[in-house]
Amino acid sequence: MRPQKLIPVCMLLMLLLMGCQPPASDPVDSPILSTITQSPDREIEASITPQPSVTPTLMPPCYLTELPADAASSYAVLGWQAFAAQMGINLAYFYFPADCSPDSIIRDGERILYSSLVPDDRIGLVVLNPVDDGMLGVFYEHLVRHEYWQMGPEDYPALLEDSAGVNKNLVFLRVDELNGDETIVGNPLEVMTSLAEHEYIHIVQSRSNPTLAEMVWGDKDYQYFIEGYANIGNVSSQRYYFETQAAIALVQNLDLMNRGGTLQPGIATALQELGMDSESFLANATPVYDRHIEAFFLRVGGQAYVDGLRQGVISPYLLFVRAGSGDLIAYDVIRALFNKLSTSLTPIDRRAVGYLDGPLDFITPHHSPNHLAMFVTGVSSSAWY
Protein backbone atom coordinates (compact mmCIF):
# COMPACT_ATOMS: atom_id res chain seq x y z
CA MET A 1 0.00 0.00 0.00
CA ARG A 2 0.88 3.52 -0.61
CA PRO A 3 -0.09 5.75 2.41
CA GLN A 4 -0.04 9.01 0.42
CA LYS A 5 -2.94 7.88 -1.77
CA LEU A 6 -5.15 6.94 1.18
CA ILE A 7 -5.57 10.52 2.39
CA PRO A 8 -7.45 11.83 -0.72
CA VAL A 9 -9.67 8.76 -0.74
CA CYS A 10 -10.58 9.17 2.90
CA MET A 11 -11.38 12.85 2.44
CA LEU A 12 -13.65 12.00 -0.50
CA LEU A 13 -15.46 9.41 1.60
CA MET A 14 -15.98 11.94 4.40
CA LEU A 15 -17.50 14.48 2.05
CA LEU A 16 -19.89 11.93 0.59
CA LEU A 17 -21.00 10.90 4.06
CA MET A 18 -21.56 14.49 5.35
CA GLY A 19 -23.29 15.86 2.21
CA CYS A 20 -22.64 19.24 0.49
CA GLN A 21 -23.84 22.22 2.55
CA PRO A 22 -23.46 25.88 1.39
CA PRO A 23 -21.86 28.25 3.75
CA ALA A 24 -24.27 30.15 6.07
CA SER A 25 -25.13 33.68 4.87
CA ASP A 26 -25.47 36.80 6.93
CA PRO A 27 -29.00 37.29 8.44
CA VAL A 28 -31.41 39.50 6.42
CA ASP A 29 -34.52 41.17 7.88
CA SER A 30 -37.66 39.90 6.11
CA PRO A 31 -40.93 41.85 6.12
CA ILE A 32 -43.49 40.62 8.58
CA LEU A 33 -46.81 40.04 6.77
CA SER A 34 -49.98 39.86 8.75
CA THR A 35 -53.69 39.82 7.89
CA ILE A 36 -55.79 42.78 9.10
CA THR A 37 -59.26 41.71 10.06
CA GLN A 38 -62.13 44.31 10.32
CA SER A 39 -64.12 44.20 13.49
CA PRO A 40 -67.91 44.42 12.92
CA ASP A 41 -68.12 47.71 14.84
CA ARG A 42 -65.12 49.36 13.29
CA GLU A 43 -65.01 51.39 10.08
CA ILE A 44 -61.94 51.66 7.98
CA GLU A 45 -60.89 55.26 7.76
CA ALA A 46 -59.54 56.59 4.49
CA SER A 47 -55.91 57.38 4.66
CA ILE A 48 -56.38 60.41 2.25
CA THR A 49 -58.91 63.13 3.16
CA PRO A 50 -60.70 64.32 -0.01
CA GLN A 51 -60.45 68.06 -0.65
CA PRO A 52 -63.63 70.02 -1.59
CA SER A 53 -63.97 70.83 -5.29
CA VAL A 54 -63.40 74.42 -6.33
CA THR A 55 -66.63 76.21 -7.41
CA PRO A 56 -66.28 79.25 -9.67
CA THR A 57 -67.24 82.42 -7.81
CA LEU A 58 -69.94 84.51 -9.49
CA MET A 59 -69.13 88.17 -9.64
CA PRO A 60 -71.57 90.19 -7.54
CA PRO A 61 -73.89 92.32 -9.68
CA CYS A 62 -73.27 96.01 -10.02
CA TYR A 63 -76.96 96.86 -10.03
CA LEU A 64 -78.95 97.59 -6.89
CA THR A 65 -82.25 95.86 -6.16
CA GLU A 66 -83.32 98.64 -3.82
CA LEU A 67 -83.80 102.03 -5.41
CA PRO A 68 -82.08 105.17 -4.16
CA ALA A 69 -84.44 107.59 -2.45
CA ASP A 70 -84.72 110.01 -5.38
CA ALA A 71 -85.59 107.20 -7.80
CA ALA A 72 -87.96 105.49 -5.35
CA SER A 73 -89.93 108.72 -4.91
CA SER A 74 -90.08 109.56 -8.62
CA TYR A 75 -93.39 109.78 -10.50
CA ALA A 76 -92.36 106.91 -12.77
CA VAL A 77 -91.75 104.46 -9.91
CA LEU A 78 -94.76 105.64 -7.92
CA GLY A 79 -96.87 105.31 -11.08
CA TRP A 80 -95.69 101.75 -11.60
CA GLN A 81 -96.40 100.92 -7.97
CA ALA A 82 -99.91 102.34 -8.24
CA PHE A 83 -100.64 100.36 -11.41
CA ALA A 84 -99.09 97.17 -10.00
CA ALA A 85 -101.33 97.48 -6.93
CA GLN A 86 -104.38 97.74 -9.19
CA MET A 87 -103.34 94.66 -11.17
CA GLY A 88 -102.01 92.58 -8.29
CA ILE A 89 -98.59 92.13 -9.89
CA ASN A 90 -95.15 92.39 -8.28
CA LEU A 91 -92.25 94.60 -9.29
CA ALA A 92 -88.52 93.90 -9.28
CA TYR A 93 -85.96 96.72 -9.45
CA PHE A 94 -82.55 96.83 -11.13
CA TYR A 95 -80.85 100.18 -10.63
CA PHE A 96 -77.50 100.71 -12.39
CA PRO A 97 -75.39 103.35 -10.63
CA ALA A 98 -73.29 105.71 -12.70
CA ASP A 99 -70.03 104.14 -11.47
CA CYS A 100 -70.65 100.60 -12.80
CA SER A 101 -67.66 99.33 -14.76
CA PRO A 102 -68.05 98.49 -18.48
CA ASP A 103 -67.47 94.79 -17.80
CA SER A 104 -70.12 94.64 -15.10
CA ILE A 105 -72.63 96.51 -17.27
CA ILE A 106 -72.14 94.02 -20.08
CA ARG A 107 -72.24 91.01 -17.74
CA ASP A 108 -75.23 92.17 -15.70
CA GLY A 109 -77.16 93.30 -18.76
CA GLU A 110 -76.91 89.83 -20.28
CA ARG A 111 -77.83 88.25 -16.94
CA ILE A 112 -81.05 90.26 -16.75
CA LEU A 113 -81.96 89.80 -20.42
CA TYR A 114 -81.34 86.08 -20.75
CA SER A 115 -82.25 84.61 -17.38
CA SER A 116 -85.33 83.92 -15.29
CA LEU A 117 -84.58 86.69 -12.80
CA VAL A 118 -87.98 88.18 -13.66
CA PRO A 119 -90.70 85.51 -14.08
CA ASP A 120 -94.06 86.15 -15.75
CA ASP A 121 -95.74 87.14 -12.48
CA ARG A 122 -93.34 90.09 -12.09
CA ILE A 123 -92.32 93.16 -14.03
CA GLY A 124 -88.67 94.13 -13.91
CA LEU A 125 -87.95 97.86 -13.92
CA VAL A 126 -84.38 98.47 -15.15
CA VAL A 127 -83.31 102.03 -14.32
CA LEU A 128 -80.37 103.26 -16.37
CA ASN A 129 -77.97 106.10 -15.75
CA PRO A 130 -76.23 107.32 -18.94
CA VAL A 131 -74.33 104.27 -20.22
CA ASP A 132 -72.36 103.47 -23.37
CA ASP A 133 -71.36 99.83 -22.93
CA GLY A 134 -72.99 96.58 -24.00
CA MET A 135 -76.64 96.17 -24.88
CA LEU A 136 -77.66 98.50 -22.07
CA GLY A 137 -75.70 101.22 -23.83
CA VAL A 138 -77.63 100.48 -27.03
CA PHE A 139 -80.90 100.61 -25.11
CA TYR A 140 -80.03 103.91 -23.46
CA GLU A 141 -79.07 105.46 -26.79
CA HIS A 142 -82.39 104.26 -28.25
CA LEU A 143 -84.32 105.85 -25.40
CA VAL A 144 -82.52 109.16 -25.86
CA ARG A 145 -82.73 109.22 -29.66
CA HIS A 146 -86.49 108.64 -29.67
CA GLU A 147 -87.09 110.75 -26.57
CA TYR A 148 -88.70 107.83 -24.75
CA TRP A 149 -89.08 107.91 -20.99
CA GLN A 150 -89.57 104.13 -20.89
CA MET A 151 -89.59 101.20 -23.29
CA GLY A 152 -90.80 97.62 -23.09
CA PRO A 153 -90.78 94.50 -25.27
CA GLU A 154 -92.24 96.39 -28.22
CA ASP A 155 -88.76 97.92 -28.57
CA TYR A 156 -85.73 96.28 -27.01
CA PRO A 157 -85.89 92.75 -28.56
CA ALA A 158 -85.57 94.39 -31.99
CA LEU A 159 -82.24 95.90 -30.88
CA LEU A 160 -80.73 92.50 -30.03
CA GLU A 161 -78.80 90.31 -32.46
CA ASP A 162 -80.25 87.29 -30.65
CA SER A 163 -83.76 87.91 -29.34
CA ALA A 164 -84.60 84.21 -28.94
CA GLY A 165 -85.14 83.44 -25.29
CA VAL A 166 -84.91 87.07 -24.20
CA ASN A 167 -86.92 87.95 -21.11
CA LYS A 168 -89.88 90.12 -22.17
CA ASN A 169 -91.06 91.04 -18.67
CA LEU A 170 -88.76 94.06 -18.56
CA VAL A 171 -89.22 97.82 -18.87
CA PHE A 172 -86.19 100.10 -19.25
CA LEU A 173 -86.28 103.63 -17.82
CA ARG A 174 -83.96 106.64 -18.03
CA VAL A 175 -82.92 107.94 -14.65
CA ASP A 176 -82.98 111.52 -15.95
CA GLU A 177 -86.62 111.16 -17.10
CA LEU A 178 -88.13 109.43 -14.07
CA ASN A 179 -90.27 112.51 -13.51
CA GLY A 180 -90.99 113.10 -17.18
CA ASP A 181 -90.21 116.45 -18.73
CA GLU A 182 -91.85 119.73 -19.64
CA THR A 183 -94.16 118.01 -22.15
CA ILE A 184 -96.29 116.42 -19.42
CA VAL A 185 -99.91 117.54 -19.64
CA GLY A 186 -101.90 117.19 -16.42
CA ASN A 187 -101.06 115.47 -13.15
CA PRO A 188 -97.56 113.87 -13.48
CA LEU A 189 -98.44 110.91 -11.27
CA GLU A 190 -101.56 110.16 -13.34
CA VAL A 191 -99.54 110.42 -16.54
CA MET A 192 -96.89 108.01 -15.22
CA THR A 193 -99.49 105.57 -13.92
CA SER A 194 -101.08 105.57 -17.36
CA LEU A 195 -97.66 105.09 -18.94
CA ALA A 196 -97.15 102.03 -16.71
CA GLU A 197 -100.42 100.64 -18.08
CA HIS A 198 -99.30 101.46 -21.62
CA GLU A 199 -96.02 99.55 -21.19
CA TYR A 200 -97.75 96.65 -19.46
CA ILE A 201 -100.05 96.33 -22.49
CA HIS A 202 -96.94 95.91 -24.64
CA ILE A 203 -95.82 93.08 -22.33
CA VAL A 204 -99.18 91.35 -22.86
CA GLN A 205 -98.88 91.93 -26.62
CA SER A 206 -95.43 90.32 -26.64
CA ARG A 207 -96.79 87.19 -24.97
CA SER A 208 -99.30 86.72 -27.79
CA ASN A 209 -96.94 87.83 -30.57
CA PRO A 210 -93.35 86.58 -30.11
CA THR A 211 -92.17 88.82 -32.98
CA LEU A 212 -93.87 91.96 -31.64
CA ALA A 213 -90.78 94.19 -31.61
CA GLU A 214 -89.60 93.10 -35.04
CA MET A 215 -93.05 93.79 -36.51
CA VAL A 216 -93.40 97.12 -34.72
CA TRP A 217 -90.10 98.36 -36.16
CA GLY A 218 -90.55 96.73 -39.57
CA ASP A 219 -94.21 97.52 -40.30
CA LYS A 220 -95.43 101.07 -39.66
CA ASP A 221 -99.09 100.08 -40.01
CA TYR A 222 -98.69 97.49 -37.28
CA GLN A 223 -96.70 99.88 -35.11
CA TYR A 224 -99.42 102.52 -35.18
CA PHE A 225 -102.13 99.92 -34.56
CA ILE A 226 -100.29 98.49 -31.53
CA GLU A 227 -99.40 101.90 -30.10
CA GLY A 228 -102.86 103.31 -30.74
CA TYR A 229 -104.45 100.37 -28.94
CA ALA A 230 -102.15 100.77 -25.93
CA ASN A 231 -102.92 104.48 -25.75
CA ILE A 232 -106.73 104.41 -25.76
CA GLY A 233 -108.39 105.90 -22.71
CA ASN A 234 -105.27 106.95 -20.83
CA VAL A 235 -103.12 110.05 -20.73
CA SER A 236 -99.79 108.31 -21.18
CA SER A 237 -98.70 109.96 -24.41
CA GLN A 238 -99.74 112.69 -26.80
CA ARG A 239 -97.27 111.15 -29.26
CA TYR A 240 -99.88 108.73 -30.62
CA TYR A 241 -102.84 111.09 -30.50
CA PHE A 242 -103.93 110.52 -34.10
CA GLU A 243 -103.23 106.80 -34.04
CA THR A 244 -105.46 106.54 -30.97
CA GLN A 245 -108.27 108.37 -32.74
CA ALA A 246 -107.98 106.05 -35.73
CA ALA A 247 -108.03 102.95 -33.49
CA ILE A 248 -111.27 104.11 -31.90
CA ALA A 249 -112.74 104.86 -35.31
CA LEU A 250 -111.83 101.35 -36.40
CA VAL A 251 -113.84 99.85 -33.53
CA GLN A 252 -116.82 101.98 -34.47
CA ASN A 253 -116.59 100.89 -38.10
CA LEU A 254 -116.57 97.27 -36.99
CA ASP A 255 -119.67 98.03 -34.93
CA LEU A 256 -121.40 99.65 -37.92
CA MET A 257 -120.60 96.61 -40.05
CA ASN A 258 -121.96 94.31 -37.34
CA ARG A 259 -125.19 96.28 -37.05
CA GLY A 260 -125.51 96.20 -40.83
CA GLY A 261 -125.12 92.43 -41.00
CA THR A 262 -121.85 92.35 -42.96
CA LEU A 263 -119.32 91.73 -40.19
CA GLN A 264 -119.99 88.08 -39.34
CA PRO A 265 -119.97 86.86 -42.99
CA GLY A 266 -116.86 88.92 -43.60
CA ILE A 267 -115.11 87.39 -40.58
CA ALA A 268 -116.12 83.87 -41.69
CA THR A 269 -114.67 84.47 -45.16
CA ALA A 270 -111.43 85.92 -43.79
CA LEU A 271 -111.00 83.02 -41.37
CA GLN A 272 -111.67 80.49 -44.12
CA GLU A 273 -108.86 82.01 -46.17
CA LEU A 274 -106.62 81.58 -43.13
CA GLY A 275 -107.64 77.91 -42.80
CA MET A 276 -109.81 78.48 -39.73
CA ASP A 277 -113.44 78.91 -38.74
CA SER A 278 -115.22 80.81 -35.98
CA GLU A 279 -115.15 77.83 -33.64
CA SER A 280 -111.39 77.32 -33.88
CA PHE A 281 -110.81 81.07 -33.56
CA LEU A 282 -112.82 81.23 -30.35
CA ALA A 283 -111.12 78.12 -28.99
CA ASN A 284 -107.69 79.69 -29.40
CA ALA A 285 -106.87 81.05 -25.94
CA THR A 286 -105.08 84.38 -26.25
CA PRO A 287 -103.96 86.66 -23.40
CA VAL A 288 -106.02 89.85 -23.61
CA TYR A 289 -105.72 93.19 -21.85
CA ASP A 290 -108.84 95.31 -22.34
CA ARG A 291 -109.48 97.22 -19.09
CA HIS A 292 -108.69 100.53 -20.80
CA ILE A 293 -110.90 99.72 -23.80
CA GLU A 294 -113.95 98.87 -21.72
CA ALA A 295 -113.42 101.88 -19.43
CA PHE A 296 -113.11 104.26 -22.38
CA PHE A 297 -116.24 103.14 -24.22
CA LEU A 298 -118.23 103.03 -20.99
CA ARG A 299 -117.21 106.64 -20.41
CA VAL A 300 -118.05 107.91 -23.88
CA GLY A 301 -120.92 105.60 -24.86
CA GLY A 302 -122.35 104.03 -21.73
CA GLN A 303 -123.18 100.43 -20.89
CA ALA A 304 -125.71 100.04 -23.72
CA TYR A 305 -123.08 100.95 -26.30
CA VAL A 306 -120.53 98.53 -24.81
CA ASP A 307 -123.15 95.77 -24.77
CA GLY A 308 -123.77 96.47 -28.46
CA LEU A 309 -120.05 96.15 -29.21
CA ARG A 310 -120.16 92.67 -27.68
CA GLN A 311 -122.95 91.36 -29.93
CA GLY A 312 -122.26 88.61 -32.49
CA VAL A 313 -120.52 85.24 -32.65
CA ILE A 314 -117.21 87.11 -32.94
CA SER A 315 -118.12 90.55 -31.70
CA PRO A 316 -116.44 93.78 -32.82
CA TYR A 317 -115.18 94.16 -29.25
CA LEU A 318 -113.61 90.68 -29.11
CA LEU A 319 -112.02 90.96 -32.55
CA PHE A 320 -110.50 94.33 -31.71
CA VAL A 321 -109.17 93.52 -28.24
CA ARG A 322 -107.61 90.27 -29.44
CA ALA A 323 -105.89 92.02 -32.32
CA GLY A 324 -104.81 94.84 -30.02
CA SER A 325 -103.43 92.36 -27.51
CA GLY A 326 -101.11 90.85 -30.11
CA ASP A 327 -103.25 88.12 -31.72
CA LEU A 328 -102.05 88.11 -35.35
CA ILE A 329 -105.02 86.04 -36.59
CA ALA A 330 -107.45 88.71 -35.35
CA TYR A 331 -105.25 91.43 -36.85
CA ASP A 332 -105.16 89.66 -40.23
CA VAL A 333 -108.96 89.31 -40.15
CA ILE A 334 -109.37 93.04 -39.56
CA ARG A 335 -106.99 93.86 -42.42
CA ALA A 336 -108.83 91.49 -44.72
CA LEU A 337 -112.19 93.03 -43.79
CA PHE A 338 -111.09 96.56 -44.58
CA ASN A 339 -109.10 95.66 -47.66
CA LYS A 340 -112.17 94.06 -49.23
CA LEU A 341 -114.61 96.72 -48.11
CA SER A 342 -112.50 99.79 -48.84
CA THR A 343 -114.04 100.38 -52.27
CA SER A 344 -117.58 100.57 -50.84
CA LEU A 345 -116.88 102.65 -47.74
CA THR A 346 -118.01 106.22 -47.36
CA PRO A 347 -115.32 108.94 -47.18
CA ILE A 348 -115.75 109.00 -43.40
CA ASP A 349 -115.35 105.23 -43.12
CA ARG A 350 -112.32 105.33 -45.41
CA ARG A 351 -110.42 107.29 -42.77
CA ALA A 352 -110.42 104.16 -40.60
CA VAL A 353 -109.34 102.06 -43.57
CA GLY A 354 -106.41 104.42 -44.03
CA TYR A 355 -105.34 103.47 -40.53
CA LEU A 356 -104.45 100.03 -41.84
CA ASP A 357 -103.72 101.06 -45.42
CA GLY A 358 -100.86 103.49 -45.09
CA PRO A 359 -98.48 105.07 -42.60
CA LEU A 360 -99.68 107.64 -40.12
CA ASP A 361 -97.00 110.19 -39.35
CA PHE A 362 -97.63 111.75 -35.95
CA ILE A 363 -95.10 114.48 -36.74
CA THR A 364 -96.96 115.71 -39.83
CA PRO A 365 -100.42 114.20 -39.28
CA HIS A 366 -102.79 113.84 -42.21
CA HIS A 367 -105.82 113.16 -40.02
CA SER A 368 -108.27 115.82 -39.00
CA PRO A 369 -108.04 116.37 -35.21
CA ASN A 370 -111.84 116.29 -35.04
CA HIS A 371 -112.59 113.35 -37.32
CA LEU A 372 -113.41 111.01 -34.44
CA ALA A 373 -116.18 113.35 -33.36
CA MET A 374 -117.99 112.25 -36.53
CA PHE A 375 -118.25 108.79 -34.96
CA VAL A 376 -118.82 109.60 -31.29
CA THR A 377 -121.60 112.17 -31.11
CA GLY A 378 -121.22 114.77 -28.45
CA VAL A 379 -117.66 113.86 -27.43
CA SER A 380 -114.99 116.45 -28.02
CA SER A 381 -111.46 115.48 -28.94
CA SER A 382 -110.17 116.83 -25.62
CA ALA A 383 -112.09 114.13 -23.75
CA TRP A 384 -110.08 111.26 -25.18
CA TYR A 385 -107.05 111.78 -22.91
C-alpha positions in Angstrom: 0.0 0.0 0.0 0.9 3.5 -0.6 -0.1 5.8 2.4 0.0 9.0 0.4 -2.9 7.9 -1.8 -5.1 6.9 1.2 -5.6 10.5 2.4 -7.5 11.8 -0.7 -9.7 8.8 -0.7 -10.6 9.2 2.9 -11.4 12.8 2.4 -13.7 12.0 -0.5 -15.5 9.4 1.6 -16.0 11.9 4.4 -17.5 14.5 2.0 -19.9 11.9 0.6 -21.0 10.9 4.1 -21.6 14.5 5.4 -23.3 15.9 2.2 -22.6 19.2 0.5 -23.8 22.2 2.5 -23.5 25.9 1.4 -21.9 28.2 3.8 -24.3 30.2 6.1 -25.1 33.7 4.9 -25.5 36.8 6.9 -29.0 37.3 8.4 -31.4 39.5 6.4 -34.5 41.2 7.9 -37.7 39.9 6.1 -40.9 41.8 6.1 -43.5 40.6 8.6 -46.8 40.0 6.8 -50.0 39.9 8.8 -53.7 39.8 7.9 -55.8 42.8 9.1 -59.3 41.7 10.1 -62.1 44.3 10.3 -64.1 44.2 13.5 -67.9 44.4 12.9 -68.1 47.7 14.8 -65.1 49.4 13.3 -65.0 51.4 10.1 -61.9 51.7 8.0 -60.9 55.3 7.8 -59.5 56.6 4.5 -55.9 57.4 4.7 -56.4 60.4 2.3 -58.9 63.1 3.2 -60.7 64.3 0.0 -60.4 68.1 -0.6 -63.6 70.0 -1.6 -64.0 70.8 -5.3 -63.4 74.4 -6.3 -66.6 76.2 -7.4 -66.3 79.2 -9.7 -67.2 82.4 -7.8 -69.9 84.5 -9.5 -69.1 88.2 -9.6 -71.6 90.2 -7.5 -73.9 92.3 -9.7 -73.3 96.0 -10.0 -77.0 96.9 -10.0 -78.9 97.6 -6.9 -82.2 95.9 -6.2 -83.3 98.6 -3.8 -83.8 102.0 -5.4 -82.1 105.2 -4.2 -84.4 107.6 -2.5 -84.7 110.0 -5.4 -85.6 107.2 -7.8 -88.0 105.5 -5.3 -89.9 108.7 -4.9 -90.1 109.6 -8.6 -93.4 109.8 -10.5 -92.4 106.9 -12.8 -91.7 104.5 -9.9 -94.8 105.6 -7.9 -96.9 105.3 -11.1 -95.7 101.7 -11.6 -96.4 100.9 -8.0 -99.9 102.3 -8.2 -100.6 100.4 -11.4 -99.1 97.2 -10.0 -101.3 97.5 -6.9 -104.4 97.7 -9.2 -103.3 94.7 -11.2 -102.0 92.6 -8.3 -98.6 92.1 -9.9 -95.1 92.4 -8.3 -92.3 94.6 -9.3 -88.5 93.9 -9.3 -86.0 96.7 -9.5 -82.5 96.8 -11.1 -80.8 100.2 -10.6 -77.5 100.7 -12.4 -75.4 103.3 -10.6 -73.3 105.7 -12.7 -70.0 104.1 -11.5 -70.7 100.6 -12.8 -67.7 99.3 -14.8 -68.1 98.5 -18.5 -67.5 94.8 -17.8 -70.1 94.6 -15.1 -72.6 96.5 -17.3 -72.1 94.0 -20.1 -72.2 91.0 -17.7 -75.2 92.2 -15.7 -77.2 93.3 -18.8 -76.9 89.8 -20.3 -77.8 88.2 -16.9 -81.1 90.3 -16.8 -82.0 89.8 -20.4 -81.3 86.1 -20.7 -82.3 84.6 -17.4 -85.3 83.9 -15.3 -84.6 86.7 -12.8 -88.0 88.2 -13.7 -90.7 85.5 -14.1 -94.1 86.2 -15.7 -95.7 87.1 -12.5 -93.3 90.1 -12.1 -92.3 93.2 -14.0 -88.7 94.1 -13.9 -87.9 97.9 -13.9 -84.4 98.5 -15.2 -83.3 102.0 -14.3 -80.4 103.3 -16.4 -78.0 106.1 -15.8 -76.2 107.3 -18.9 -74.3 104.3 -20.2 -72.4 103.5 -23.4 -71.4 99.8 -22.9 -73.0 96.6 -24.0 -76.6 96.2 -24.9 -77.7 98.5 -22.1 -75.7 101.2 -23.8 -77.6 100.5 -27.0 -80.9 100.6 -25.1 -80.0 103.9 -23.5 -79.1 105.5 -26.8 -82.4 104.3 -28.3 -84.3 105.8 -25.4 -82.5 109.2 -25.9 -82.7 109.2 -29.7 -86.5 108.6 -29.7 -87.1 110.8 -26.6 -88.7 107.8 -24.8 -89.1 107.9 -21.0 -89.6 104.1 -20.9 -89.6 101.2 -23.3 -90.8 97.6 -23.1 -90.8 94.5 -25.3 -92.2 96.4 -28.2 -88.8 97.9 -28.6 -85.7 96.3 -27.0 -85.9 92.7 -28.6 -85.6 94.4 -32.0 -82.2 95.9 -30.9 -80.7 92.5 -30.0 -78.8 90.3 -32.5 -80.3 87.3 -30.7 -83.8 87.9 -29.3 -84.6 84.2 -28.9 -85.1 83.4 -25.3 -84.9 87.1 -24.2 -86.9 87.9 -21.1 -89.9 90.1 -22.2 -91.1 91.0 -18.7 -88.8 94.1 -18.6 -89.2 97.8 -18.9 -86.2 100.1 -19.3 -86.3 103.6 -17.8 -84.0 106.6 -18.0 -82.9 107.9 -14.6 -83.0 111.5 -16.0 -86.6 111.2 -17.1 -88.1 109.4 -14.1 -90.3 112.5 -13.5 -91.0 113.1 -17.2 -90.2 116.4 -18.7 -91.8 119.7 -19.6 -94.2 118.0 -22.1 -96.3 116.4 -19.4 -99.9 117.5 -19.6 -101.9 117.2 -16.4 -101.1 115.5 -13.1 -97.6 113.9 -13.5 -98.4 110.9 -11.3 -101.6 110.2 -13.3 -99.5 110.4 -16.5 -96.9 108.0 -15.2 -99.5 105.6 -13.9 -101.1 105.6 -17.4 -97.7 105.1 -18.9 -97.2 102.0 -16.7 -100.4 100.6 -18.1 -99.3 101.5 -21.6 -96.0 99.6 -21.2 -97.8 96.7 -19.5 -100.1 96.3 -22.5 -96.9 95.9 -24.6 -95.8 93.1 -22.3 -99.2 91.4 -22.9 -98.9 91.9 -26.6 -95.4 90.3 -26.6 -96.8 87.2 -25.0 -99.3 86.7 -27.8 -96.9 87.8 -30.6 -93.3 86.6 -30.1 -92.2 88.8 -33.0 -93.9 92.0 -31.6 -90.8 94.2 -31.6 -89.6 93.1 -35.0 -93.1 93.8 -36.5 -93.4 97.1 -34.7 -90.1 98.4 -36.2 -90.5 96.7 -39.6 -94.2 97.5 -40.3 -95.4 101.1 -39.7 -99.1 100.1 -40.0 -98.7 97.5 -37.3 -96.7 99.9 -35.1 -99.4 102.5 -35.2 -102.1 99.9 -34.6 -100.3 98.5 -31.5 -99.4 101.9 -30.1 -102.9 103.3 -30.7 -104.4 100.4 -28.9 -102.1 100.8 -25.9 -102.9 104.5 -25.8 -106.7 104.4 -25.8 -108.4 105.9 -22.7 -105.3 106.9 -20.8 -103.1 110.1 -20.7 -99.8 108.3 -21.2 -98.7 110.0 -24.4 -99.7 112.7 -26.8 -97.3 111.2 -29.3 -99.9 108.7 -30.6 -102.8 111.1 -30.5 -103.9 110.5 -34.1 -103.2 106.8 -34.0 -105.5 106.5 -31.0 -108.3 108.4 -32.7 -108.0 106.1 -35.7 -108.0 102.9 -33.5 -111.3 104.1 -31.9 -112.7 104.9 -35.3 -111.8 101.3 -36.4 -113.8 99.9 -33.5 -116.8 102.0 -34.5 -116.6 100.9 -38.1 -116.6 97.3 -37.0 -119.7 98.0 -34.9 -121.4 99.7 -37.9 -120.6 96.6 -40.0 -122.0 94.3 -37.3 -125.2 96.3 -37.0 -125.5 96.2 -40.8 -125.1 92.4 -41.0 -121.9 92.3 -43.0 -119.3 91.7 -40.2 -120.0 88.1 -39.3 -120.0 86.9 -43.0 -116.9 88.9 -43.6 -115.1 87.4 -40.6 -116.1 83.9 -41.7 -114.7 84.5 -45.2 -111.4 85.9 -43.8 -111.0 83.0 -41.4 -111.7 80.5 -44.1 -108.9 82.0 -46.2 -106.6 81.6 -43.1 -107.6 77.9 -42.8 -109.8 78.5 -39.7 -113.4 78.9 -38.7 -115.2 80.8 -36.0 -115.1 77.8 -33.6 -111.4 77.3 -33.9 -110.8 81.1 -33.6 -112.8 81.2 -30.3 -111.1 78.1 -29.0 -107.7 79.7 -29.4 -106.9 81.0 -25.9 -105.1 84.4 -26.3 -104.0 86.7 -23.4 -106.0 89.8 -23.6 -105.7 93.2 -21.8 -108.8 95.3 -22.3 -109.5 97.2 -19.1 -108.7 100.5 -20.8 -110.9 99.7 -23.8 -113.9 98.9 -21.7 -113.4 101.9 -19.4 -113.1 104.3 -22.4 -116.2 103.1 -24.2 -118.2 103.0 -21.0 -117.2 106.6 -20.4 -118.0 107.9 -23.9 -120.9 105.6 -24.9 -122.3 104.0 -21.7 -123.2 100.4 -20.9 -125.7 100.0 -23.7 -123.1 100.9 -26.3 -120.5 98.5 -24.8 -123.1 95.8 -24.8 -123.8 96.5 -28.5 -120.1 96.1 -29.2 -120.2 92.7 -27.7 -122.9 91.4 -29.9 -122.3 88.6 -32.5 -120.5 85.2 -32.7 -117.2 87.1 -32.9 -118.1 90.6 -31.7 -116.4 93.8 -32.8 -115.2 94.2 -29.3 -113.6 90.7 -29.1 -112.0 91.0 -32.6 -110.5 94.3 -31.7 -109.2 93.5 -28.2 -107.6 90.3 -29.4 -105.9 92.0 -32.3 -104.8 94.8 -30.0 -103.4 92.4 -27.5 -101.1 90.9 -30.1 -103.3 88.1 -31.7 -102.1 88.1 -35.4 -105.0 86.0 -36.6 -107.4 88.7 -35.3 -105.3 91.4 -36.8 -105.2 89.7 -40.2 -109.0 89.3 -40.2 -109.4 93.0 -39.6 -107.0 93.9 -42.4 -108.8 91.5 -44.7 -112.2 93.0 -43.8 -111.1 96.6 -44.6 -109.1 95.7 -47.7 -112.2 94.1 -49.2 -114.6 96.7 -48.1 -112.5 99.8 -48.8 -114.0 100.4 -52.3 -117.6 100.6 -50.8 -116.9 102.6 -47.7 -118.0 106.2 -47.4 -115.3 108.9 -47.2 -115.8 109.0 -43.4 -115.3 105.2 -43.1 -112.3 105.3 -45.4 -110.4 107.3 -42.8 -110.4 104.2 -40.6 -109.3 102.1 -43.6 -106.4 104.4 -44.0 -105.3 103.5 -40.5 -104.5 100.0 -41.8 -103.7 101.1 -45.4 -100.9 103.5 -45.1 -98.5 105.1 -42.6 -99.7 107.6 -40.1 -97.0 110.2 -39.4 -97.6 111.8 -36.0 -95.1 114.5 -36.7 -97.0 115.7 -39.8 -100.4 114.2 -39.3 -102.8 113.8 -42.2 -105.8 113.2 -40.0 -108.3 115.8 -39.0 -108.0 116.4 -35.2 -111.8 116.3 -35.0 -112.6 113.3 -37.3 -113.4 111.0 -34.4 -116.2 113.4 -33.4 -118.0 112.2 -36.5 -118.2 108.8 -35.0 -118.8 109.6 -31.3 -121.6 112.2 -31.1 -121.2 114.8 -28.5 -117.7 113.9 -27.4 -115.0 116.5 -28.0 -111.5 115.5 -28.9 -110.2 116.8 -25.6 -112.1 114.1 -23.8 -110.1 111.3 -25.2 -107.0 111.8 -22.9 
